[in-house]
Amino acid sequence: MTTSTFIPFLFILLFSAAKSNPVILSLRTKKIPSLALMKPPNKLLFHHNISLTVSLSVGTPPQNVSMVLDTGSELSWLLCSKPKFHPFASSSYSPILCSSPSCRSQARDLPIPPNCNSTSHLCQVSLSYADASSSSGTLATDRFRLGNSPSLPTIFGCISSSYSSSVEDSNTAGLLGMNRGALSFITQTSTRRFSYCISGRDSSGVLLLGDPSSTVPFSIPFNYTPLVEIALPLPYFDRVAYSVQLEGIRVGSVLLPIPKSVLVPDHTGAGQTMVDSGTQFSFLLGPAYDALRSEFSRQTRGLLKLLNEPDFVFQGAFDLCFRIPERVPIPRQIPPVVLMFRGAEVSVTEERLLYKVAGERRGLDAVWCFTFGNSDLVPLEAYVIGHHHQQNVWVEYDLDKSRVGFAPVRCDLASQKLGFGN
């Protein structure tokens, strides 16, 4: 899932196969002069938009590309056009035929089944996302290289037609699918554990593919929540997403009066809760959103001035907005919003609760909107925990133990302890 706005972001990437120890890789395509990138050779350049973008090389000879890192999607894809990725300049590029197992059995988890081009007999794929972005093209294979590691043959979508709701998305060449589907990058590379830590204070951050305990020189206080598994195919349940159980929401010390039945998937699968690095903000189904909106408004009365423009809705789903004078910091008395999972909690505080809307001013005031949106307005039949609410939280995806871990961490300090940062 994807949305918008680029900010420079820096990460370390550690890659491992299923049974090997993590290996530090150097993944760079460009240097930031203010950063020391010499010792050790493990510095990578990433960017942070609505998700994370990683630079890697694809093809023979290698072409450098920038791809959105998306735990909410399966199939990786590249825009197959200059100057993004030129497939026919790569001797290792190969389109996939309709008769291939990759087009049939391996593509079973894709939301839209592939179809066959009757003229070329090539496997055609179509992708669509909650923000109204869409892509279509040919299923293909080529060699993906992470830094100086050996190149890996990878199945991906070679996209010839793409529409994005965001102008900024044109800065990326494609998307790296990181969910649990058969064609995801995680599955194809046999990666069983990965994690990231996104700073809310500066442009530092960490991404690890592998076990952090054997590479990070400090303990990470993870609390784990189990992945929710439903064996039966249901129309609105994504079986390959990182689905967890949301059990409640607090605003400050007040537990919202949300019925448990609203927080669990119904008989159609609607109502699952997904942890998604490819979505910027978080979305709640209507009844839960209404309860949160009401209580947050009540507790911030006198602290925040309501916009009071009923027709103003940010990004189509964020209708609780405020006027805050320019250059005035967000009040520290704003109550935290705590997402309560089975065995773990994520606390969203202060500046992560509000987002400044670019280009919107009311006199001397800027417009800021609450960063929880109404899924019913998208429409989206799920709860989605976006990356904005994962800042300063180390998030781990552990496939072997079927769980997701959360740990409150100052991610900028974690980056410095790992040997890099601003």
Helices and strands as residue ranges (DSSP letters): E 7-11, E 14-15, E 23-24, E 44-48, E 52-58, E 63-70, E 77-79, G 87-89, E 94-95, G 106-109, E 115-116, E 123-128, E 134-145, E 152-163, G 167-171, E 174-177, H 185-188, E 193-198, E 205-209, G 212-214, E 223-226, E 243-244, E 246-251, E 254-255, H 260-263, E 272-275, E 282-284, H 286-300, E 305-306, E 321-325, E 337-341, E 344-348, G 350-353, E 354-362, E 365-370, E 372-374, G 375-377, E 382-385, G 387-390, E 393-398, E 403-408, H 411-417
